[in-house]
Amino acid sequence: MITKSIAAPIRDATNTVIAALSIVVPVETDSRTLIPAVRAAGHGISRAMGWRPAKGARR
């Protein structure tokens, strides 16, 4: 099976990337439908680590 991965950074309160969240899916999968979910999960974990987006920053 050929696969591809989708990843998002995990940041701490100082905006430092401390980890990454990734999923691996078959290459046939339409990743455009998964990217928002992976990004949202990364933001949620980052918020739990104390990260806050800069005002006016694109999310």
BELWOFEN-V604945 format. One record per residue. RES is the residue in one small letter. PSI is psi as a letter, one per 30 degrees, with the letter a starting at -180 (* if undefined). Layout:
# BELWOFEN-V604945
res: (RES;RES)
psi: (PSI;PSI)
This chain:
# BELWOFEN-V604945
res: (m;i;t;k;s;i;a;a;p;i;r;d;a;t;n;t;v;i;a;a;l;s;i;v;v;p;v;e;t;d;s;r;t;l;i;p;a;v;r;a;a;g;h;g;i;s;r;a;m;g;w;r;p;a;k;g;a;r;r)
psi: (k;k;l;l;l;k;l;k;l;k;l;a;f;g;g;k;j;f;a;l;k;l;l;k;l;k;f;f;k;j;f;f;f;f;e;e;e;e;e;e;e;e;e;e;e;e;e;f;g;f;k;k;k;k;k;g;k;k;*)
